[in-house]
Amino acid sequence: MIAGITVYLFLSTACPLSNRLQPEIARIQADYTPRGIRFAKGDAAAARKFGARVTPQVVVTGPNGRVVYRGRIDDRSPALGVYREPSKHDLRDALDALLAGGTVAVAETPAVGCAIQFDAPKQNATITFSKQIAPVLFRNCAGCHRANGTAPFALTTHADAAPRASAIAQVTRARLMPPWKAEPGAHAFRGAMRLTDAEIRLFEQWAKEGAPEGDPAATPPVPAFRDGWQLGEPDMVIRMPKPIRVSASSPDLYTCIVVPVNLPADRYVRAYEFRPGDKRVVHHAILFVDGLRAARKNGETYPCFGVPGFLPSAALGGWTPGFTATEYPPKTAVALRKGTDLVMQVHYHPAGTDTEDRSEVALYFTPDPPQRRMMEIALGSRNIDIAAGERRYLVRDRFELPVDVEVTGIIPHAHYICREMTGRATLPGGRRVELIRVRDWDFNWQRHYHYEKPFVLPAGTRLEMDFVYDNSAANPRNPSSPPKRVQWGPDSGDEMAGLHVQVIPVRNEDATELGQALWGKIMRGIRETRPAPPR
């Protein structure tokens, strides 16, 4: 046993990666404390002294007090917001080498995490919380980052935000937060949270200046948020039959939960709201209607990634942080038949502690049958076969509208290695209209985008999608290290390409013609799908 070795742990309960590493940190402490290793909490003074810049990060000092290792605990997070199974256990390797009487082979590794906020001189500050920062936070962040919100901490006061100023600047600069991937286009999206470049520069300058408050009296009032169901008392609340257990050390879970609706008669849904049971671990949810009760054959709960494992009769919608209640366009509704099941596809990620989730959905009914028909035009392809190392693999699809439609929303979908997405409409005269553009796709923040003002596309318009995939080691979101061949499939290691355009035929009588054209597209896609060669 060698005495005098100390591990300084720089951690933060407000940092998701710190929380994910808590179980491994506890195991390391249990394994090495009996062998004489001392563990200490790293504070701001220790961070300055030893050069720690993010949480989580560790600094190991030897018997003489000199730094012998500084960096990550393991390599499970190659970039902010990216998690995969670790292949290197750097802290354990360093401690094993020291306990064996040797030297650390790699004395420093890059640590990925949340930036630590250091005090800075506040004189001559040009950016203050009260004048410039609070309005941006209240407009774009407080919907989640508030008391009883879905985020793990609030950002509604100077005391909330100042200790996290550097982390806020870091995640906004990387456009990880707010979690909004679609770029501004010809048609604005409802509830857009994308920051401008100028707003991002405000956060960076504020952090550099030491996060001053300014005049508290000049701080705008915190927005009023309604507690409870956002549309008032629902007509019906559907709850998961049993809690879903999410352990501190489990990998991300993609689970389908079959929930009997038990309606006494057919009803029409005009709006819904999903409420996570434990907001710390529910990452997103998609809600499917199973009129044939086909999902039951898979069990009350079953693993599902990408596709739900049955053919849905309808989709209610989904939920991601920042979403509240969803109301359908006027004179439309989703029919729920007597005996229908609801299937909740939920993505869970661990939060550092064992917990259980029992999410629920509020339904709001209308007595009127829908007078307009909501439909979905699915662009996509199953012809996906991406070689390991391929940096720019393109997937395209097209569909020509046979009738005039009103476009209400759009849902892009792919898995981990997709990087760029473009959806557009080429009108009969040749003019192009951008429907959506994503330059930095992140599977962990997929979203249903609703247009602020629905718009009409005439018959003869060609809907087009271009998706670009990067299956190289340079893609930090590639779950395989080293990269491996990726083909179409529903599992996490497979890929998909889907752009779902939500429309309403301008004339109700055109719904049949559009449906027939979409069915023909599906059948052509089946015939044109190339059999995948052996893996």
N, C-alpha and C positions, 0 to 999 in steps of 0.2 A: 504494500500500500504506500502510495506517495502522497504526503500531506501537502497542503497549500495550494491545491488546484481549485480555482473558483470559476463557476459559470454564471455570468451575469445575463439574466433573461429580460429582454426588452419586449414587453407584451402590452396589449391593449384589448379590453373587452369590446371596444367599439370597432375593432378591425376583424372582418370575417375570417381572414386567414389565421389570425391569432386564435380565434375560437376553434377553428378546425383542427389546429395543432395541439389543443389542450390535452386530449387523451394521450398523444405521443409524448408530450412533455411530461405528463404524470408518470408514464412508463419509464422514461429516461431517468427521472428523479428516483423512482423506486429501484431501478437497476444499479445506479451509480452512487447514491448516497451511502449505502453500506460499504462501498469501496473507498470511502474517504473524500469523495468529490463534494465540494460545497456549492450550493445554489443560492444566488442572491437576486433580489429584484432590482432591475436596472431603472434608475430614475433619470430625470433630465440632466442632473450633474454628471452622472456616470456616462450618459450618452455623449455629452460634450467631451468628457475625458477620454473615452475609448473610441470615439468616432462612429458610434451607432447612429443610423439615420432613419431606420424604419422599424416598424413592429409587424411581425415577429423578427427578431434578430438576436443572436447570442454573441457574447465576447467571452473567451476563455483566457484566464491568466494563470501563469505558472507560479511555482513557489516564490520566485523572485518578484512577482507582481507584474511582469511584462506580459503583453498580449501575445499569445501563441496561436490563437485562432479567432477569427472574426467572420461572421457571415450567417448563412442560412442554417436551419436545423436539418432539413433534407430538401430534395429537389422536386417536391410535389407541385410547386407553383412556379412554372417558368416565366410567367408574366402576370400582371395584375388581373384578377378575376378568372384565372385559368387554373384548374386543378386536375391532377391525374395521379395515378399510383406512383409513389416514389421509387426511383431506381438507385439513388445514392442517399446514404445516411451520414451526412458530413459531420454532424456533431458527435455521433457515436464513434465514427472512425477516429476523430481527433482525440476523444477521451481514451479510447482503447490504446492508441499509440502512446499517449502520455503515461498511462498506467503500466504499460509494458517497458517503460524506461526509455522510449525512443522520442523522436520528434514528429510533429504533425506534417504529413506529406504535403497537404494543401493548406496553407496558413490563412487564406482568405478566399471566400466564395461570394458571389453576388447574392444579396438578400433582397427578396421581393416582398413588399408589404406596404403598409400605410405609413406615410411620411410623419416623422415626429416633429411637433411644433416647438421651435426654440424661441425664447424671448429675443426681441430685437428693440433697438431704440425707437421710441414712439414719437420723438419730436419731429416736427416738419412732416407729419403724416399727411398724405394727400388722399388716401382712401380710408374710410371709416365704416364700421358696421352700420351705424345709424343712418348714414346718408346714402352709401352706394351698395353695401353688401346685403343688408336686410331686405330691400325690395326684390333683389334677384332670388334670394333664398325663399322668401315668402311666395313668390310667383311660381317657382319651378321645383322646389324641394320640400316645402312644409307640408304638402299633401300627404307625404309618407313620413317625413322626419318631424314628427310632432308627438305630443303626449297621446298615447293610445293609437298611434299610427302603425303602419306596417313595417317601418324601418326600425333598426335596433337602437336608435338614439334620436333625440330631438335636435333641431337646429333653429329654434324659434327665438332664442335669446343670445345676447353676446356671450354670456357664460357658457352656453351650449357650444357655440361655433368657434370661439377664439382658440381653445386648446386643439381644435381640429383644423385650423386654418391651412396648414401645410398639406394635410391629407386632402382637404377639399380642393385645393389648387391642383394637387397631383391627379386626382381622379377625374376632375373636370377637364384638365388638359388632355388626358388620355381618352376623353369622352366615354368613360365608363359610367359616369353619373352626370346628369340624370340618365336613367336607362332608356334612352330614346335613340334608335338607330337610323330611322328614316330621315333623309335630308330634305330641306325645303324644296318644293317643286311647284308646278303650275297650279295644283289644287292642294290647299292647306288641309292638314289633318286636325281633327278635333282633339283638344287637350294636349297639343304638342308641347314638349318640355325641352326641346333642344336649345342649348345656350348659343348665343352669338360669340364670335371670336372676341369681341370687345368685353363681354361679360366674363369670359374665361380669363382675360388679362387682368380684370379687376381683382379676381380671387388671388392671382399670383402676386400682384403688387401688394395687396392687403397682407398676405402672409409674410412677404419680405419686410414690411414695415412693422411687424410685430402684432398684427391683428388688433389695432386700436378700436375702441368703442365709439369715440366721438361724443356728441351731445346726446344723452339718453332721451331727452325730450323730443329730439328730431326723429327718433325711430318710428316708422309707421306702425299702425296697430297690426297685431298678428291676425291673419285671416280667420274668420269664424268657420269652424268645421263642425258639421253635425255628427253627434255621436249616435250610434245605433244604425238601423237601416236607413239608407240615404233617401229613399222614396217613401218613407213612412211605413206604417204597419203592413207587412206583406199579406197576401191572400193565403200563402202556404209556405212553410219552411221545410226543406228536405235536408236531413242530417245523415252523415255517414252512420251505418248501422253499428260499427265498432270503431274504436280508436285505432289509428295506425301508429305503430311504435317506430320511432326514429332514434337510433342509438347514437351516442356521441362519436363513436368510431366507425360508423357504417359509411359505405360509399354513398354517393347520390342515389336516391331511389326514384324510379319511374313506375308508378303504381296506378292501376285501374281499380276503382271501387264501384261495385254494382249496387245501386240504391233503388229499391222498389218505390215507385211514386205513390201507389195505392190510391189512385183517383177513383171516385165513385162514378164519374162520367167523363166524357171528353171535355177538355178545356183548351183555351187559347191563351198563350203567354204573350203579353205585350212588353214585359220588362223582367229583368232578373238582377240579382246581386249575389256574388260569391263572397263568403266571409271565411277566411282561414281560421282554423281552431288555434294553432300556434303559429303566429306570424313570423317567428324566428326561423322556422324550417320550411314553410311552404313557399316555394320559389315561383311556381305558376301553376295554373290549372286550365284544362279544356273540358267543356261539358257537352256530352253527346246524348242524344235521345235514341234509345234502343226499343223501337216499337215491336220487334219480333222476339225480344228477350233472349237474343242469341248470345250475349256476353256471359250469361249465367253458366254456360257450359265450361267456362274457364275458372269458375269459382267466385266466391264473394269478393275476393281481392286477388289480383294476379299482376305479375310484372308486365309492363307495356311501355315501349319506347317508340316514338314516332307515329305508329298507327295503333288504334285501340284494340285490334284483334277481332273485329267484327265489322259488318257494314252498317253504319249508323243510318237511321231513318231521318234524322235531322240533327242539327247542332244548335245548342243554345248560344254558345259563344265561349268566352274564356275569361281568365283573370291573370293579371300581372300586377306587381306593386305599382300603385298610382291609379289603378282602375277603381271605380266605385260601382255605381249601378249603371246598367246598360238598358236603354229604351230603344225598341225597334222603330223603324220609320213609320209614319202615320199610315193607318189602314193595312198594316201588315202584322202578322203574329206567327208564332210557332205553335202548331197543333200538338197537344199531348193527349194521346188516346188512352182510354181506360185500359189498365193493365200494363202500361208502359214502364220501362225501367230508365233511370238516369244513370249514366256512367261518368264518373268523375275521373279524368286522367290527371294525376297530380305529380308534380316533380318536387321531391323533398331533398333538401340538403342539410347535413348535420350542422348544429350550432355550438358544439363543444360540450353539451350535456345531454343526458338521456331525457327523452320527452315523448309525449304522445300528441297526435293531432286528430281532431274530429271536426272537420270543416263542414259548413252548411251552405245552402243556397236558398235565397228568398225568391219566390215567384209571385209575379203580379199578373192577374188575369184580366181579360176583357171578355164581355159577353158576345162580342161581335166576331163572327168568322172573318178571316182576312179577305179584304177586297182586292189586294194586290199581292202578287206572289214573289217572295224573295227566292232567288236562285243563286247558284254558285258556279262560276266558270273556272274549271281547274286546268291550269296550264302545268305541264311537267313532263317528265320522262323517266322511264325505268332503264334506259340504255346508259347506265353509268358504270364505267370500269376504269378506274384511275390508278395508274402505275405508281409504285413507290417512287417518290422524288419528283413527280410531275408538279410543276409550279403553277401552271395556268391551264386548267382543264375546263372547257366550255360546254355547258348544257343549254340547249335552246328549245323553245316550243312556240307555236303560233296557233291562232284560232280566229277565223273570220266571223263576225257577228252577222247572223241572218236577219236580225230584227233590231229595231231601236231599243236601247236599254238605258236605264238610269243607274249609274254606278254609285254605290253607297260606301263601300269599304274594300279592303284588300288585306290578305294574310300571306306573307311569305313563309316558306318552311324549308329548312335543310338541317343537316346535322353539324358536326364540329368543323370540318375542314373547308366548308364554303366560306369565301371571303367577300365576294361582291355580288350584288343582285340588282338587276334593272328590270322594271316592268314599264311598258309603254303601249300607247295606242297610235297606230298610223291610220289617219282618217282617209276616206275615199279620195280626197283631193291630194293626198300625199303629206299633209301636215302631221307632224309627230307631237304627241302629248305625253309627257312623262307621268306615269301612274305612281311609281315609287322607285327610289334609288337608295341602296344601302352600300356604303363603301367598306364597312367593317362589320360584317355579320358576326353575331355572337349567339350561339344556340341558347345560352343561358338567359338571354333577354328577348326571346321571340314575343311578338305582340300582334294583336289584332288592331289594325289601323282603320279608323272611321274618318271619312271625309267630312270636313266642317260643312260644306255645301255640296250635296250630291249633284252630279252633272250627267248630261245625256250624251251618249255616243251613238251615232247613227248606224243603221245597217250598212254593211260593207266595210266597217272599221276592222282592222286587223290588230288583235291583242297579241303582244309579243313579250317573251321573257328571255333574259340572258343571265345565267348564273355561272360564276367563275369559282373554281375550287383550287386549293393549294395543298397538295399532299407531300410537301417537302418538310425537312427538318427546320426550315426557316419559319414555318408557321407555328407560332407558340401555342395555338389552340389544337394542334394535331395531337390526338390522344395517344398515338403510337410513337414510341421512341425506341429504336429507329422507325421511320415510316414503313408502312406495309401497304400492299395493294388493297384498294377499297372499291367495293361494288355496291350496286343498289341493294337496299335491304332495310328492314325495320329496326334492326338492333343498333346499339350505340356505336359499334365499330363500323357500321355500314353508312351509306349516304342516301339522301333523297334530294329531290328537286321539285318543289311545288309552289306555284303562285296562284292563290285562290282569289278571284275577283268576284265580289259580291254585287249582284245586280238585281234590278226589278224591271221586267219588260214594261215599256211605256204603255203598250196596249195589252190588256189582260189576255186577249185571244191569241197573242203571239207566244205565250208561255209554252204551248204545245210544240210549236215549231222550234223554239230554242232548245227545249228538252230533247227533241229528236236529233237535232244537230249535235248536242253534247253527247248523246248516247252513241252516235256515229263516231265521234272523236274517240270515245273510250274503246270502241271495238277496233278502230284502226290502230290505236295504240297497242292493243293486245297483239294484233297481227304483226306489227312492226317491231315489237320488242325482240331484240336479239338474245338468243340463249347465251347465258354467261358461260365462258369457258371455265374449266376446273380451276379452283383456287390453288 
